[in-house]
Amino acid sequence: MNDGYDLIIIGGGAGAFAAAIKANALGAKTLMVNQGLPLGGTCVNVGCVPSKTLLWAGEVMHLAKNHKIPGIDIEVKNFDFATVVQHELDLVAKLRDEKYGKVLSQLENVTHVEGKAAFLSQNEIGVNSPSFAKASEGKQKYQAKKFIIAAGSTTTVPPIEEIKEVGFLTHIEALKLKQQPKELIVLGAGPVGLEFAQMYSRFGTKVTVLQRNVSIFPPAEKELTDRLLQILTEEGITIKTGVQVKSSRKEGDKKVVTYLDQGKQEQIIADEILLAGGKTPNTQNLDLDKAGVEVDGKKAIKVNPNFQTSKPHIYAVGDITNGPLRLEPTAGREGTLAAENALNNTRNSIDYNTVPWTVFTDPQLAGVGFTEDEQMKKFGTCMCKTVSFKDVPKALIINRTEGLIKMAIHPETKQITGVHILAPNAGELIAEAMVLIKNKNTIDDVINSLPMFPTLSESIKIAALSFTNDITKLSCCI
């Protein structure tokens, strides 16, 4: 039996590291047990960093081939898929070492153990090396007063006939392929499905996306997702919405997927199948029942607004929970706040309505706050305006006018309640909208502001102006 800890953190990703950094600053004797992915978890290893690196490579190629500046002719003379992927993997290794390995080594109050963790009781875990089938069979046992579970999630494998026998890719394998598939089937849209579909399509792969929902991304504004669907389709990606995938099978070296489209059975053949239909929390092997920690029907740990589980001394953060937004920034902030709550008995929480999200397609799709539907449910009415980027001077300058910005405001106070953007760098632009919503600013506050001209960020002021003016009758700077 090892000496007890003030805090044990299960996991090694964004939420776990944020918790460890806060715990170290508070002087708490802390143990971090990492399992599964290397230090850094999903984001740096198999998520944000590698995927956005490849997306940027695809965007550079696409802009070179499809720019519309008169008098300039650019040719992409060479594209080496394996080299591009290796560059991505090298960057991942560098950031994992710099931002996680070295950071962890400087946390004097934090001990790191690699192995599988499982609860033995509500105050004790067992930890095994990966060679053991179950952590509870191991010899190392650790006790703590408080716990934070931040063990992340893995790709959901849908109940499709023979999908396991036929074989598939998850985002993990798709980021490490040495040979580019000529044809790719993506099962599921949403952030992962859309980003990988566009990435591989721009590399030259023929991509088909099969999406069960009628929307490519249901949480977003329909006007914007409809426009994004149109843009992706015009790029050459085949996207089928409202379909039900039934089965898969092998046909020589190829893989065949059978699906129902408006009741009619269809088939599609490709080299690879990519699963992008969601994530499943990694709760299965933690023996949470021995600690009395409850999970919901989707295997996610139930937490209250202060990140406490059904056992008040055990907290959970990130993808493993049933929280409303499962993002890298929310996981990190949850980890910080959960550590402070656990060690200082505070009751910190997050207002998720002020947290932005982004789908890193090109153009990017980003949002924060209420959609029109959510506004209608809350107030029974929606004061909403949608502005085309054809009315944004910088978009005209760079010839990127395909985007839209939609703003919702409170029907009485004019407070901005939601902003949704489809545009180049929408993930950057949404940061301003986040502050406006967090600070409860009104459209008058924005109208009285002076954004730099010409920039895409002017679109937020133009959207605010559209509530009180005909923007087609306004000069560039007012």
N, C-alpha and C positions, 0 to 999 in steps of 0.2 A: 504494500500500500504506500503510495506517494503522499507527501505532505499536501494538505489542502490548498486550494487557490481561492482568491477572491472572485475570480471570473474565469470561466472556460468558454472559449469561442469555438464553435464547430463550423469549419469552412475556411477558405483562403482567398475569397474573391473580394469585390468592392465593399460589400457590407461588413465582412469579417475584418478587413484591413482598417476600415474607418473605425470600427469598434475597438480594435487593438490599439490604434494610435490614440484614441481618446482615453482608453483605460490606462495606457502608459503615462499619459499626461497627468492623470489623476493619481498616479503612484500605486495602482492596484497590481497585485501579484496575479498575472494572467497567463493562461495557457491557450495557445491556438493550435487546434488539431485540423490539419488539412487532408482532404481525401478527394480522389477523382482527378480533376484537372490540376495542372501545376499551379504554383502560387500566382495569384492574379485572377484566377477564376475565368469566367466566360469572357468578360469584356476584353482584356488584353490578349488572351490566348486564342479564343475562337469566336469572338464577337465583334465589338465595335472597331477595334484597332485593325485587325486583318481585313475585315469586310470593307471598311471605308478606304483602306489602302488600294484594294483591287477596284472598288467603285471609281476612285479617282483616276486610276489608269484607264479604265473604260471611258470615262468622261473626256479625258485628254484626247483619246483616239477619235471619239465621236465628234468632238468640236473641230478637230483637225479636218475630218472628212466632210463635215456638214455645216461649217461656218458659212455665213452669207455676207461677207465683207467684199464689196466689189474691188477688183484689182489685186486680190491676194489668192494665190493658189498654193495649197499645202498638201503634200503627199506623205502618207504613212508608209515608209519604205520597208519597215520590218516590224513584225510582232512575234515575239518569242514567248509563248504562254508559260513555259516552264521557268524562264528567267524572271518574268513578272511575279510568279508565285513565290519563287525563292527570295526575291527582294522583300515581299510581304512577310515571309517566315523569319527572315533576318531581322526585320524591324520589330516583330513580335518578341523575339529573343532578347533584343536590346532593351526594349521597354520593360519586359518582365524582370530583367536584372536590375535596371535603374530604378524603377518605380515600386518594385515589390521586394525583390531579394535584398537589395541594399537598404531599403527603408526598414525592413524587418530586423536586419542585423543591428540597427541603431536603436531599437526599442529595448532599453535595458531591463524593463519590468516584464517583458513578454518572452515566454518560452515557446518554441515552435516544435511540434511533433508531426511527422508525416505518418498517416495511417487511417484505418477505418474506425470511426467512432460509433458507439451505440450506448444508449442508456442502460445501466444496470439497476438504477433506482432514480428517484427524483433528485438526488444530490451526488450521483456517481456515474461515471462513464467507463467503459472499457475500450481500449485502443489497441488494434492489431496492425501489423504490417500488412501490405496488400496480399501477401501469400496466404493469409487466413481467410477462410470463407466468411466468417462472421466475427465482428469485433468483440462480441460478448464471450468468445472462446479464448480471447487473448489473456496474457498475463499482466499487462499494464493496466492499472486502475487509477483513476484520478477523481478526486472529490473537489467540489467547489460550493461556495455560498450562492453564486448566481451563474446563469448560463445565457449565452446568446447563440441561437441556431441560425447559421447563415450558409447552409449547404447547397443553395442554388437549385437548378432544375436541369432536366434533360429533354431532348426532343420527344414529343409525343408520337408514338407509332400507332397510326389509325387502324381500326379493325377491317382491313382490306384483305380479301382472300388471297393467300399465298404471298403476301408482300414480304414476309421475312425470308421465305424460301427463294424468292426472285432476287432479293437484295435491293438495297437503297443507300442513298447518301443522306447524311444530315449536314447541317452547316459546317460541322467539324471537318468531315472528309472533303466537302466541296471547297474548302479553303486550302487544301493541301494536295489537290490533284496535280500530278505531273503531266498528264495527257488530257488535253481539252476534249470533251465530248462533242461530237458533231450535232447530236440532237439530245435535248434535255426536257424531261417532264417535271414540272414543279407542282407538287400537291399542296395547295394552300396559297393564298395571297398574303395580305398583311405585310408588315415590315420585312421579315426575312424572305418571304416568297417574292415580293416585288423587287427588292434590292438584288437578290441573286439572279432573278430572271433578267433584269436589265443589264447587270454586270456581264453575264455570260452571253447575252444577245449581242452586246457591243463588242465582245471578243470574237464574235462570228458564229456562235452556236445557235442552232435553230431551237427556239424555246417555246414550249406550250405550258400555260398555267391553267390548272383546273381548280376552281374555287367553288366551295359548296354554297356560300352566301351569295346573294345577288349583288352585293357590293364587294369591291376589292379590298375595302378597309372600313367596315361598318362604324367604328367609333368616330370617323371623320365626317365632315360636311359633304353631303351628296353632290353638290355642285362641283366641289373640288375633286372628289374621287372620280366623278364622271369625266371631268376634263383630263385627269391623269390617265384614266383608262384609254381615252382617245389618243393621247400622246404616245403611250407605250405601244398601242396597236399600230399607230403610224410608223413607229420605229421597226416594226416587223415582228413583234411578240404576239403570239396567239393567246388570247385570254378568254377562257370559257367560265362564265359565272352561273350560279344556280344549278350546278351539276353535282351528281352523286357518284363517286368512284366506287365501283363494286368489286373489282378483282384485278389481279395482275398475273402474268405468266411469262416464261422465257420462250423466245423463238429464235433459236440459234444464239448468236452473240447479242441479240437485241432483247429489249424488255417491252412487253405489251401491257397497256393499261386499258381496262374496259370501264366505261362510265355511262351514266344515263343523263341525257340532255333533253329536257322537256318530254320525258317519258320514252325517248328513242335511244336505243343502245348504240354507242359509238366506241371506236377503238383508236388508240394512238400508239405508235411505235417509236422508241428512242433508245439511245445508248445507256442513259442513266435516269434514275428517278430520284428527285430531291424531295425530302419530307419537310414541309414548312407550315404545318397545320397547328402549331402551338407547342407549349412546353408543359412538362409534368414535374411538379415539385419533387425533390429528392428526399422523400420522407420514408420510403419503404424499408430501408435497412437500419434506421436509427433506433428501433425498438422504443418508439415514443410512448407506447402503452405502459411500459414499465415506469415511465416518469409521470404518467397521467396527463400527457399533452394531447389535446384533441385536434383532429384534422377534419376537414369538410369532405363533401362528396367528390371533390376533385383532387384529393390527397394533399391539399394545402393546409398548413398549420393556421388555425384560427388565432388571430391576434386582435387586441383592443387598440384604440387610438394611440396608446402609449407603448405598443409593440409587445405587450405581455401576452403570453399564452394562457391557457386554462390553469396553469400553475404560475402564480404571480412572480416567482423568482426565476422563471425561465422565460426568456424573450426570444423573438424570432424576427428576422429582417430579410428583405430581398425576395428573390423568386420563390422561395420555399413557403411564403405566406400567402394569405388570401387578400392582400392589400389591393387597392383599386388601380394602382399603376406599378408595373414591374419593370423599372428602368434602372440603368446603371447609376444615374444621379440619385434616384430615390433610395436605392439600396445603400449607397454610401452615406447619405444623410440619415437614414434610418439606423445604420450601424452606430454612427456618432451619438445620436440621441438616445438609442437604446442603452449604450454603455453608460451614459450619464444618468439615465433613469435608474438603471440597475445599481450603480455604485453610489449615487447621491440621493436616491429616493425622490427624484424629480418626476414630473409628468409631462415631458416634452412630447409634442406630436407634430404632424405635418398637415397643412391644408393642401390636399392633393389637387384641388381645383385651381390652384395657382402654379402647378407644375406643368411645364411644357413638354411636348413629345415631338419627335421628328421621324419621318420615314425618309431615308437618305437616297431616294431615287433622284433622277435629274429630269425635270425640276423636283426639288424637295417638297415634301408635304409636311407641314408643321401646324400645331395648334396649341392653344392654352385656354382654359375656361370653358364656358358653355357653348355647345352647338345650338343651332336654331331649335332643334327638337327638344333639347334639354331646357332651353329658355322657355319654350311653350309650356312644358310640363310644370315649370316652377312658377311662372307668372301668368300663364294663360294667354300670353301675347308675346310677340318678338319684334323689337325694333332692330332690324337687321339690314345691312347694306353690303352688296358685293360689288367690287371695283375690279375692272380688268387692268392688267399691267400695260395694256396699250395706252392707258392714261398716265403712266409713270415715265417721265422723260428719260431716266437712266435705262429703263428697259428698252426704250426705242433706240438709244445710243448703242447698246450691246446686242440689239436685235433679239431680245429674249422677252417677247410680249405674250407668250402663251399662258402666263400665270394669272391667278386670281387671288384677291384678298377679301375675306368676309369678316365683318365686325358686327357684334351684337352689343346692345347697350340696354341698361335698365330703362323701362318705359317712362319712369317718372324722374329719376335723379340724373339720367344721362351717364351714369357710371358705366364704364366699359366692363362687360361681363364675359366676353369671348372674342378671340381673334384667331382666324385660321388662314393660313397662307400656302399657296402653291406657287413656288417661284425658285429661281436659282438662289442658293444660300438661305432658304427659308428657315433653316435651323439656326442661323445667326440672327435673322430678323426677329424671330419669335422671342428672343431674350428681352427686347424692348417691351413687347406686349406683356411678357411675364411680369415685369416691374409695374406696368400700368395697372394690371389687374390686382397684383399683390397690394399696391398702394391705394387702390380704390379710386383711381383717377377717372375723370370724366372726359367726354369728347372735347369740351371747352379747354381743358388742360392741354390736350394734344394740339388743338387748333392754335393755341397761344404759344406753342413751342416752335423752335426754329431749327429743324433738321437740315443737315448739309445738302446743298444742291450741287450736282445731280447724284443722288444715291438711291438705291432700292429701298432704303429705310424710309424715304419720303412716302412710300405707299401707305404707311400707317396714318400719317397726317391726312393724306388724300382720302382715305377711307373715312376718317372722322369728319372731314369737310363735306363728304357726300350726304351726310344726314341733314345738312342745312343749306347746301348749295348744289347747283348744277355744275359739276366739275368740268364739263366740256366748255364752260364759259369762263373759266378761270385761267389766268396766266400761270407761268411755271412757278413763280415764287410769290406767295401772298402771306 
